[in-house]
Amino acid sequence: MDLKLHSNDKIRLITGSSKNNFIDCSAEYQEMALTVSFLCSQTYMEIRRKNNQVKTFYFESKRHKKEFEFGYWEDAEVIFAFNEVVHK
């Protein structure tokens, strides 16, 4: 499925039963940029690079990564990881 975002359009993609694992995609000024933002609370994000491709993974928590099958991306280089930990 292809979705075309025009200037100032926004869309939210959600997965998981808690609805706390989501990303917001938006088209910015005159469609010059596509932005992606995500909820930082209780979330783990990882960016991997392989064969001139980059893929971003968003998990509800870092522990979910251990159970995830990366398939083609298993041996990809992790170029950035972000883990938001909330201490109470």
N, C-alpha and C positions, 0 to 999 in steps of 0.2 A: 504494500500500500504506500502510495506517495501522498504526502500532505504538503501543500504549498502555503507557506505563511507569507502574508503581505505585510507591509510596514505596520508596526504596532500590533500585529496579531500575536496572541499567546495561546499556548496549549499546555495542559498538564497531563503527564503520563504517570499512572499509579500502578503499583503491583503489591501483592501481599494483602493479607486480611486486615492488618492494622491501619492501612492507608498512610503510614508514616514513611514509606519508601516511594518517593516520587521525584520527578524532575519537571521543571517548567522550561519550555522552549519558547523563544520569542524571536521575531524578526525585528531588527532595529532600524534606525533612521534610513529611509529610502532603500531598505533591504540590503544594506552594505554589510551587515553582519547577522549571524545567527548565534544567539546566546542560549546557554543551558545553565540553569541554576538548580540546586537541590537543597533539601532540608538537612541541615548539619547535625541536628540533635539526634544522637543515637545512630549515626550513619557512618559507614566506611566506604570510601571511594578509592578506586585504583585506576590508573591510566597505564595501559600496556602498548608497546610498539613491536611490530613484527613485519618484516618485508615491506617497509614504507607505508604501512597502515597503522593507525592509532585507534584503539578502542577503549572506552571508559566503562567501568563496571561500578554499579552502586548497590550496596548491600545494606540491609537494616542494621546489621552489626558485623564486626570483623569475624566473629565465630561462624557466620554463614559462609564466608569465603572457604573455610576448611571443608565444607560439605559440597561445594560447588564444583561441577565438572567444566573446566575451561575449554576442553576440546582443542581445537586449532590454536587457541591462545595460551595453552598450558606452558609452553616454553618461551613465551614472549618476554621481552625485557620490561620490567616494571619501571617506568620512568617517573612516576609520582604516586604517592599514596597519602591519604588523609584520613585520620581516625579521630573523630570527635568523641571524647570520653567525658561523660557528665558524672562528677563526683558529688554525692550528697552528704 
